[in-house]
Amino acid sequence: GAVVSQHPSRVICKSGTSVKIECRSLDFQATTMFWYRQFPKKSLMLMATSNEGSKATYEQGVEKDKFLINHASLTLSTLTVTSAHPEDSSFYICSARVEGDTEAFFGQGTRLTVV
Amino acid sequence: RKEVEQDPGPFNVPEGATVAFNCTYSNSASQSFFWYRQDCRKEPKLLMSVYSSGNEDGRFTAQLNRASQYISLLIRDSKLSDSATYLCVVTGDSGYALNFGKGTSLLVTP
């Protein structure tokens, strides 16, 4: 199957700093990528849909100024958590689909801990 | 009402047992249905798609009942390696973004 690479896999940062997470489709082009967040023992919740060359679409309750998404190329989307707070600590996962295919491929996830 | 609901379990079963998971979804316009497997602290991976006619992949059988908005997964002859969380996944209105259930935890014991 297609490969989606996410980096970093784990990051610890201080409160108030910003963290950038990268999501790359390695062997296919992805015009759309998705960013999810998963708290312990909870389901994956869609945060936003990242569209190449245009603004991301955010789900209700997700602050677009706090979670900055940039999808500058067909193989890279980035999520920046700005002014991170301890409550932002979570598992962030990106996914992408090959055009015309129904299967979604996930990155390895990024475990963010804000101290 | 949540979009996708699953019994969180945990289901503790002995090796060789048959176990069934159920899932209901609220959006009647959903088009695609999947079961994903998620191991602890890992990303979800597709186990199988679910079709109205039902489909089987080795020890795994998935069923979809559109009228009842109900999906099931049956695992026969459970293996220790089947221990994981099984996520019921349904596409949303756009047919593109995925809505996840909380997952059902399975532990297969020797």
HADDOCK unambig.tbl for C-alpha pairs under 7 A between the chains (distance, minus, plus):
assign (segid A and resid 42 and name CA) (segid B and resid 102 and name CA) 5.53 0.50 0.50
assign (segid A and resid 43 and name CA) (segid B and resid 100 and name CA) 6.13 0.50 0.50
assign (segid A and resid 43 and name CA) (segid B and resid 101 and name CA) 5.82 0.50 0.50
assign (segid A and resid 43 and name CA) (segid B and resid 102 and name CA) 3.96 0.50 0.50
assign (segid A and resid 43 and name CA) (segid B and resid 103 and name CA) 6.70 0.50 0.50
assign (segid A and resid 44 and name CA) (segid B and resid 100 and name CA) 5.96 0.50 0.50
assign (segid A and resid 106 and name CA) (segid B and resid 43 and name CA) 6.31 0.50 0.50
assign (segid A and resid 106 and name CA) (segid B and resid 44 and name CA) 6.72 0.50 0.50
assign (segid A and resid 107 and name CA) (segid B and resid 43 and name CA) 6.65 0.50 0.50
assign (segid A and resid 108 and name CA) (segid B and resid 42 and name CA) 6.48 0.50 0.50
assign (segid A and resid 108 and name CA) (segid B and resid 43 and name CA) 5.22 0.50 0.50
assign (segid A and resid 109 and name CA) (segid B and resid 43 and name CA) 5.96 0.50 0.50
